[in-house]
């Protein structure tokens, strides 16, 4: 009888402990979930273009494109001036130091550095042809012209389709990874998607575009690539030799 009671007490203790652990885990998961929701809301807001930016691009478009030539992109000057502005993409850069510290489960935000640059696709005959770059003015006042081009990127973005729909009120963002790496991330989807956009043959094996990829998958090949590029650059600098005197 004593042995039976002892067994019952043991079972009760185990069940009670498991129940407590389960409750604690539920509370922890709820806290994490709420934190992620707040971060996601902030991430979405950050990537929504301000009204002042949209107005500046619309009002200055003719002046910013009138003196540019379009022949290198296979379009006429008339088509360029008559193009419509697509929804802009905010641009980020990858912070190499943070990238090298990346651990599985970290968010996309953890490896990015902000820029004040936005990319407007110029739409001609229903297709994105080139990109108009606009950035904050000096001292953060107003907006100014920052470039025109990136036709290869613009054409790639025609493949976004409904999967990357901008109608959800939160535009995807572009990420310049350096070393010819360009990524896109969709803040409206999650904090953990990052997808390589490329036409470079040797990088094609890493790209799932236009389907979403995860930052964990990307870091699996990008960290080694970046380390190799940094190493190769250092070796090149070390083997340069002294400059000749003029």
HELIX and SHEET records of a PDB file:
HELIX    1   1 UNK A    2  UNK A   46  1                                  45    
HELIX    2   2 UNK A   51  UNK A   66  1                                  16    
HELIX    3   3 UNK A   71  UNK A   73  5                                   3    
HELIX    4   4 UNK A   77  UNK A   82  1                                   6    
HELIX    5   5 UNK A   96  UNK A  100  1                                   5    
HELIX    6   6 UNK A  108  UNK A  111  5                                   4    
HELIX    7   7 UNK A  138  UNK A  140  5                                   3    
HELIX    8   8 UNK A  151  UNK A  156  1                                   6    
HELIX    9   9 UNK A  157  UNK A  159  5                                   3    
HELIX   10  10 UNK A  162  UNK A  164  5                                   3    
HELIX   11  11 UNK A  166  UNK A  168  5                                   3    
HELIX   12  12 UNK A  201  UNK A  206  5                                   6    
HELIX   13  13 UNK A  215  UNK A  238  1                                  24    
SHEET    1   A 6 UNK A  84  UNK A  85  0                                        
SHEET    2   A 6 UNK A 112  UNK A 124 -1                                        
SHEET    3   A 6 UNK A  89  UNK A  94 -1                                        
SHEET    4   A 6 UNK A 173  UNK A 178  1                                        
SHEET    5   A 6 UNK A 181  UNK A 185 -1                                        
SHEET    6   A 6 UNK A 195  UNK A 197 -1                                        
SHEET    1   B 4 UNK A  84  UNK A  85  0                                        
SHEET    2   B 4 UNK A 112  UNK A 124 -1                                        
SHEET    3   B 4 UNK A 127  UNK A 136 -1                                        
SHEET    4   B 4 UNK A 143  UNK A 149 -1                                        
END                                                                             
